[in-house]
Amino acid sequence: MTLNFSQLWRYDDLLLHGALLTLLLTVIAAVAGTLIGVCGAVLVRGGPRPVRWAIRGYIEVIRNTPALIQLFIIFFVLPSLGLRLPPFEAAAVALSIYFGAYAIEIIRAGLDAIPRAQLEAGECLGLTRWQVFRHIVFLPALRTIYPSFTSQFVLLLLGTSLASQVSAEELFHTGGFIDSRTFRSFEVYAVVCAIYFALVMAFKLVFAGLQRLMFRWPVRR
């Protein structure tokens, strides 16, 4: 078998379009999932007991079932209940819910890592609850969760390929379309894999740069 990538260059605009939709889907799911994570973590730590139980149930169900099944439920089952979503929107909702379950646990762990004595010291100094959060909780908690959160973001980016199963026109779906036209499976998926790898490495470099800028103070061991 001889490799021939020349046929793929005719579809460079489709590959670019697929990569952009993959990035858009990742960003939407990450932002929505982060909002779910922040609200869920706060309610898990201080909400009413029924709310805490409900959030715990949500976390356990989402984290212990395949994301693909969750996507299929939203895309194929919800229309029978009167809620029909286009492929891209269904994928965005499913991935947001999936990312949110992990974000709740990551953020909760970061908040729990702040020693209670530091919070009490801030209250003794007369700081308001917002000031305690801003000056004592926020940055140390963010530093604690940053590696886990960025790793989860990368997994989310790679997980967007599941959206191809409901015909959302992201990168992996685009690769399948090009393969059906060129019959050059190895070359197509090698290029798709290279694009995913490039996106992941670009985000890792950005995250590493942000980490050096935001967390420059030393940590006592």
ABEGO torsion letter per residue (X at the ends): XBBBAAAAAAAAAAAAAAAAAAAAAAAAAAAAAAAAAAAAAAAAAABBAAAAAAAAAAAAAAAABBAAAAAAAAAAAAAAAGBBBBAAAAAAAAAAAAAAAAAAAAAAAAAAABBAAAAAAAAAAGBBAAAAAAAAAAAAAAAAAAAAAAAAAAAAAAAAAAAAAAGBBBAAAAAAAAAAAAGBAAAAAAAAAAAAAAAAAAAAAAAAAAAAAABABBBBX
